[in-house]
Amino acid sequence: MTRIKVNGIVLGIESFGAADAPLVLLVGGTTMLSWPDALCERLAAGGRRVVRYDLRDSGESTTADPQAPAYTLRDLAADAAALADALGGGPAHLAGIGVGGMVAQVAVLDHPAAFSALTLVGTRAVAPGPPDDDLPDHDEAAMGRLFASPMPDWTDREAVADFAAGGAEILGDDPAAARATAVRIWDRTPGTAPPVQMANQLGVVFSALDCTPRWRERLPEIKVPALVIHGRRDPFFPVGNGEAIAREIPGARLLVLEDAGTAIPDTAFGKVAEAMLALG
C-alpha cells in the first residue's frame, strides 16, 4: 500500500505482481477494496501488474468534503489517466466496478491514448439518478428494503459491519464477505464522521457529483477491446444496463455471472480473471 500524487491530489494505491508486467488499473467503487484480493492475485499470477486505487474522498486518497465535492466525474476520469501515466509501462488495461465503471467509461473516452483495454463490472452508461427510458432502474422492492434500514452508528465498527452484511443480503451478495470488507474499509477510513464513513462504505459522494455532459452516446467511439461483466441478480444496476453497454461498445464481450448480485463472488474469480486476461 502506498500513495501517489497526481492532478494535485493524492491517491491511495496497492500493487500486485511484477513491476515490469503489463498494467491492469482497477478503479475503486469507491474504495479499492471493491476489487477482492484473490481476484487481484489471480490477475497478477496471469502475468500482469495489478494496481487498485481509492477514488477521491475514500480510503487513503485525498479526503476533503464528501458532501460537497469540488470535482467532477471527468476529474475522476482524468485521475485514472494521470495515474496510468505516472505508473508507467505504456497504455493500461482499465477496469471499473459500480460507480468506478462510470469513471472508467469516461476515462477511456476522454483519454483514449492512456488505455489499451476496458473492463466494466456491474455499472451503467448514465449518471447517478433516473436512467434512460430504455434502461432498467434500481429494483424497487430491493431499494425499499435497503433504504428502510437505519443508518448505523458510524463510530461503532461492529455496527457498520452488521449494516454492510444486511445490505449485502438485500443486494444478492455474500453477507460474510461484505462484513469482512466493511471492517477493512472502516479501519482505513480517515475518521468516523458520518459523511466520510458514508463516502467510504456507500459511495454516496457520487450523488453530489457533476456528471455532465452525457457520455452514453459516445460509447461507439471506444476502440479498445472491451469486456462487460454483470451479475444476473444485480438489483442495483439490473443486468439490462450491462447488456446495453455491451451492445453499444463495438465488439464488446458480455459475461453474465448467473448467480451474482452487485459484487463479484469468489466462485467467479477464475472466470473473471480469465476473461480479463484474454483482453490483453
N, C-alpha and C positions, 0 to 999 in steps of 0.2 A: 504494500500500500504506500502510495506517495502522492504528492500534489504537484501540479504543473500549471504555470501561468500562461494564459492565452487571452487575447482580446481584453486585457486589463482586469481580468478576474482570475481566480484560482479554481481549478477543477481537481477533485479527488479521483485518482485512478488506481487500478490494480492490474498487474500484468501476469500472464501465464505463458509459458513456452519460451522458445529461443528468441533472443532479441533481434536476430537477423532473419527470422522467418517472415513470410508474408503476413501483413497486419489484418486482423479482424477487430474492428472497433465496435463495441457494444454500448449503445445509448441506454442509460438507465431510464426506468419508467416509474418513478423519478430517480430512485437510488440505483446504484449499480447492482444491489442485491436482487433486483428483478431477474437478473441472469444467474441461475444456480451455479454454484461452484463446480459441480460434477459435469455440467454441460461445458463450462469453460475449459475444464481439464480434458474433456474428450476432443474439443476443437484443437487444443494445444498438442495433444497426442497425435492429431492428424497433420502436424507439421505447420501449425500457424502460431503466430504471436498474437495472443488474445489480450486485449485491453478493454476492461469495462470501466465506466465512469459515472459519477454522480452529476445530474443536472444542477444548474444553479439553484440555490435555496434548498439543497438537500445534502445529506452526508457530509463529506469532507470538503465539498465545494463552497464557494463564497455564499454566505447567507446574509441577506440584507433585510428585506421586508416582504415575506411571502404573501401578505395580504394586499400589497400594492407594488407588484414587481415593476421595476423601471427598465424592463427589457421586453422584447417581443419574441414570438415563435421564431422569427427569422434571425434574431440574435442567437438563439439556441442552435439553430442550424449553422450559423457562422462559427460558433464554438466548435462544433463537430469537425468542420473543415479545417479550422486552425489547429485543433488537437491532432488530427491526422497528419498535418504538415509538420507539426512540432515533433511528433514521434518518429518521423522519417521512414524511409524504405519504399516510397512510391505510393501510388493510389491504394486506398484501403477498402476492404470489404466492410461496408457499414451495415449494422443491424440495429433495429429499434423495436422495443416491445411496448404495447399500450400507447400512452401518450408519447413515449420515446419514438414510436413508429411515425408519429406525425413529424417530429423533429427530423427523422431520417429521410422521409419523403422530400421535405423542403430542402434539406441539405444537398441531396443528390440533384435536385432540380436547379438550385441556385449556385452550386459549386461542383459541377459535373467532373471537372478535372481532378478533384480530390479523391474520387471513389471509383473502384473497379467492379463492385458488385453491391447488391442491396438485398437484405432480408428484412421482412416486415412480419411481426408477430402480434396477433390479437389487436389490431388497430383499425382505423378507418381513414378515409381520404377527405374528411371535412373537419372543421374546427370543433372544439367542445361546444355543446349547445344542441339545438334541434338539428337533425340531419337532413339531407336532401330527401325529397319525397319518395325516391326510389330506393332509399337505404333503410334497413330496419333500425329502429331506435332501441334504447335500453328496454329489456323485458320489464313490463310494468309490475308484475307480481313480485319479481325478484327485487326490483328497486324499492317497492313498498316495504318489503321486509328489511331491506338494507337500511333505509333511511328511518325506519321505526326504531332501530337500535340506538339507545342513548350513547352519547359520546363518553369515553372512559375518562377517568382521572389521569391526565397525561403525565403526572408526576409519579404514577404507580406503574412500574414496569410490568408487573403481572396482569394488571387490569388492561393495559394496552395489548398484551399478548392474548388475553381472553377475547378482547374485542376483535382482533385480527382473525382469530380462529373462527369466531362466529360469522364474520363476514365471508371468510373463505368457503364455509359450508354453503352459504347462500349463492356464491358465485361459481360453484361447481369445482372448487379447488380442494386440496388436501389440508384440512384444519391443522394437523400436526406440523406440516411443513410451513404453513403460514404463521403459526405461533413461533416457531424457531426463527423464522426470518424477521418477524416483528421485534423479537428480543434483540437480535443483532442490529436492526435499524435503530431501536431505542438507544442502545449503547453507543451508537455512532452519531446520534443527533446532538447538535450543539445547544443543549438546554431543554427544559421541559415546558416552555411557553406553548400554549395550545396552537397558535398559528404555525410555529416552527415544527412541532410534532406532527400536525396535520399535513403539512407540506411534505414531510418525510414519509409518513405512514400511508397517506391517502392521495397525495399528489394534487391537492385542491388548488394549488397555486395556478394550475392551468386554467381554471375558471376565470381568473383575473387577467390572463394574458391577451395582448393584442395579437390575433392570429390572421389578420387581413394582410394582403388580399388572398382570395381563394387560390388553392393550388390543384384541386381535383382535375380541372380541365387541362392541366399541363402534364398529367401523368403519361400521355403518349410520347412526350419528349424524352422520357427516360430511355437511355440506350444501353445501359449496363445490364448484365444478367441479373434477374430478379427472382426471388423466392418469397411467396406469401404463405405464412403458416397461421392457421386459425383453429381454435377449439370448436368442435361441433356443438358443445354445450355452453358456450360463452353467452351469458345473459347480458353482459355489459355492452360489448360490441358484438351483436349476433353475427353469425358466420356469413350472412349476406354481405356484410361490409368487406370482409376479406375476399369474397368471390368477386365483388365489383372491382376492387383494386387489381386482382389478377387478370380480369378481362381488359382493363384499361391500360396496363403497362405492357407494351409489346413483348411477346414471348415469355411472360412471367409464368412460373410454375406455381400451382396451388397445392399445398399439402394440408389437408384437413385432418386434425387429430380427433378421432371419433369420440374418445372418452374424456376429452379435456374441456375445462372451463376457460377462465381467463389466464391462468398460469400454465407453464409447460410442466406436465407431470414427469416424475422421474422415470416412468415406464417409457417415455417418448424421447429421452435424451439421445439414445443411439440413433433413432430415425432422424431427429432434427439435426444432429451433428453431421450425419452422413449427407443429408440434403444440402446443408450449408457448405460443407467441404466440396461438394460437387460443383458449386458455382465458380470455384477458383479462388 
